[in-house]
Every structure is written in C-alpha cells, then in structure tokens.
Amino acid sequence: MIENVLHPRIIENKDWATILFVVAFALIAVAKSIFENRFTEFSRLLVSDKYIKIYRDTSHLMSWFNITLFIVQLISFAFFIQLLLYYFAGVPKTDWLIFIQIFTFITVFILSKYLIEKIIATSFNIEEFTEQFNLQKVSYRTYIGLLILPINTILYYNDNPSKTLIISLIIIVLTINLWTYLVSLKNYQNLIFSKIFYFILYLCALEIAPYYFMYYWFTKS
C-alpha cells in the first residue's frame, strides 16, 4: 500500500506589496500630470542640472511635488532594504510588519536628521547653506528612489535572482549616490570654503555618523 503524505502548501501573501507598488506608481503619475513641466525637468536630473537651477529656492523643499515624491521615495527605499535583508540575511520579504518597521525607521531617521540639521544651522548661522544643500540632496535622493522602484518590483516577484545582480545593483546605487553628492559639493564649493569649519562639523555630525549608526543598527538587529 502506498502511503500518501500530505504537506501543507504555504502561500505567501503578496497583496499588500502589490497595493503599495500600485500606490507608488499612481503617486508618480499624479505628480507627472499635475506638475508636468517640473516633472519633465526632474526626469533629466541625472544628465542635467537645469532642474536644480530652476527650483533652487528653498520654498520648493516643502512643495506638494516634493512631498508626493518623498512618499514614493520612502516606499521604494523601504522595499529595497527589505529585499537586501531577504537576500543576505534571510528576512522574509513578504512580511508586511517588517516593511512597516523599516518604513517607519527610514521616515523617522530622515525627518529627525532634517530637524537636527535645522537646529545646528540656526545655531551656527548657516541656514542658507544647509537649506540649499538639503534641497539638492532631497532632489537627487528622490530621483534615486524613483529609479530603483521598478527594480524593486522585479526583484520582489523574482525569487531567485543571482547574487551578482544584487551586488551590482548595490554598487550602482551607491555610485549614483556618491556622484550626486559630489555634484552637490561642487555646486556649493564657494559657500563651503567660506564656512569650511562648519561644513566639516556638518559632514561628521550629520552625514557620516547617522549612516554609520543606521548600518550598525541593521547589521546587529
């Protein structure tokens, strides 16, 4: 007699991720339709700095265009981090609770960093520099978030991508991030050299230390 052994089939729930991907792409579509000219210039940010020159006024930092794409950026980076944890640490990529934790951490991290920067800028009378520098960083960071969003979608629904592909993607993202940071420094080099001491303080306290602690938290958690 042949004994049949039944094994429960585990079906992962990916509906929440699908909804978030749809919401993210919908927000991009809304931003493109409402701010058509601005979005067109923004889409060329990697090859042209015209967008930075046009929208360099710090009042644009809290515009609806930036707020809408900021939400997309948070969703994109949260998925990207969760996928990296899945491929390198075995963290479930379909666990929506982990996604919420990562999303909340990134949101609190960015907003807290921004508020601390505002306090330090006011204390050392370098508001003009930090506001303009922040606006440029936000623009480039948002652009990177939009670039990796479709890649996140592909990786999320692909269970067996090669490690080489994942590592290559990490290198590309880090390279683009470093390049955009260097571009920001170049654009404000005159202002930086005029306040070199405060910039070094700013760089160590608000650009290096926070990311080191974030890396430490993710690797030790």
N, C-alpha and C positions, 0 to 999 in steps of 0.2 A: 504494500500500500504506500502510495506517495503522500507524504505529509506536506500540506501547503502551509507555509508560514507567512502570515500577513504582516507587512511592515507599514506603519503609518507614513503617509506621504505628507511631508512638510511643505506647505505652500507659503512662500514669503509674501507678505503684504507690501506691495509697492505703490498702492493707490495714493498714499499721502505724498510720495515723491513726485508722482505724475502730476498731481494737483499743483504742487509748488513750482514745478518746471513750467506748467501752463501759465500760472500766475506771473512768473518771472518774464516769460516771453510776451505776455499780454501787457505788462507794465512797459516793456521796451517799445511795443507797438503804440501804446498810448503816448509815451514821450516823443516818439517819432512823428506822430500825427499832430500833436499839439505844438511842439517846438520843432517844426520841420527843418528850418534853416539852421538852427543851433545844433540839431542832431546830425545834420549833414557835415557841418564843420567838425563836430566831435568825433565822427566816424573816421576822420582823416588825421586824428591826433598823433598817430604813430609815425606819420610821414610828414606832417606839417604842424607848426606851432601857431597857425593862424587863430585857432580856437582860443588858445591861451592869451593871445594879444587882444582879441575882441572882448573876451569875457574875463579880463584880469581884475575888474572891480570887485572888491571883497563882498559887496552886497549880493553877488551871484552865488556865494557859498551856501546860503540858505534858501535858494530858489526852489520852486517845485520841480524843476528839471533835475537838479542835483538830488533832491530828496527822493524822487521816484527811482532814479538810477542807483541811489545809495541802498535802497531796499533790495534791488536786484543784486547789487554787489554783495550784500550780506548773505543772501541765499546762495549765490554762486560760490563764495569762499567757504561757507559752512559745508556745502556738499563736497567741495574739493578736499577739505581737511578730513571729512569723514571717509572719503574714498581712500585717501592716503593711509589713514588708520586701519582701514579694512585690508588693504594690500600688504601693509608692512607690520601690522600688529594684531590682525585677526579680529578687529572690532566689527560687529555686524553693520553692514551698510544699509540694511533695511529697518534698523531700529530708529523709529521716529523720536524716541526720548533722547537718544544720544545726539540726534540732529538738533533738537531744541537746546540741549546743553551747550553744544558748540556754537549755535546761532546766538544764544544769549551771551556766552562768553565773549565772542567777537564784538557784539554790539556794545557791551559794557566796556570792553577794552578800548575800542575806538573812541567812544564818547568820553570816557574818563581821560584818555590821553589828550583829547582835544581841550577839555576843560582845564586840565593841568597846564597845558601849553598856554592857554589864555591867561591863567593866573601868573605864570612865570613871565610872559610877555609884558603884562601890565606892570609887574614888579621891576623889570629891568628896562622898561620904556622901549620895547622893540615890537610893539603891536603891528606896525606896518609890515615889518619883515615876516613875522610869523603868519599874519593873515594872508599875505600874497603867496608865501611858501606853502601854506596849508591848502590854499585854493588850487595850486598847481599839482600838489601831491594827490589831492582828492580826485582831480580830473584824471590823472594817469592811473590811479588805483582803481577807479570806476571802470576805466577802459579795459584794464586787465581782467576785472571781474566779468565784463561782458564777453571778452574773448574766450575765457575758459568755460563759460556757461554751456555752450553746445557740446564742448568736450566732456564736461561733467555728465551731460545727458547720455552721451555714447558710452562712457565708461560705466555709468550706473547700471545700464541694461546689458552690459557685456561682462560675463562672469569670469572670463579667462583671458584678459589682456596680458601681453608679455611684460615682464618686469623692466625690460629695456625701454619699452614705450612709456611706462610710468616715470622712470628715472629721466628719460629725455624730456618729458613734459615738465617735470620739476625744474630741470636745468633751464628750459626755455622761459618759464615763468619768472625764475629768479634773475635770468639775464635781462629780460624786458624790464623787470622792476628796478634792477641796478642801473640800466641805461636811462630810464626815465628819471631816476633820482639824480644822476649825473647831469642830465639836461636841466633839471630844476636848479642845481647848484650853479651851472654855467649861466643861466638866465639872470641869476641874482648875485653874481660874483662880486660886483662892485659894492652892493649893500652888505654882503657877507664880510668882505675885507675891512669895511669901515667899522664893523662890530664883531671882529674876529673872536674876542674873548667870550662874548655872549653866545656866539654861534657854537663854539667848542662846548660850552656848558649845555647848550640846547641839544647838540648832537649826542653827547654822552648820556645826559639825563633822560631825553625823550625820544631818541631814535635808536640807540643801541640797547640800553638797559631794558626797556619794556619788551622788546622782541626776544631778548635773552631769557627773561623770566617766563614769557609765553612758551618758548621752546622747552624750557626746563619743566614747566607745568605739564605739557603734553607728553613728554618723554617719561616723566615719573609717575603720572597718574595711572 
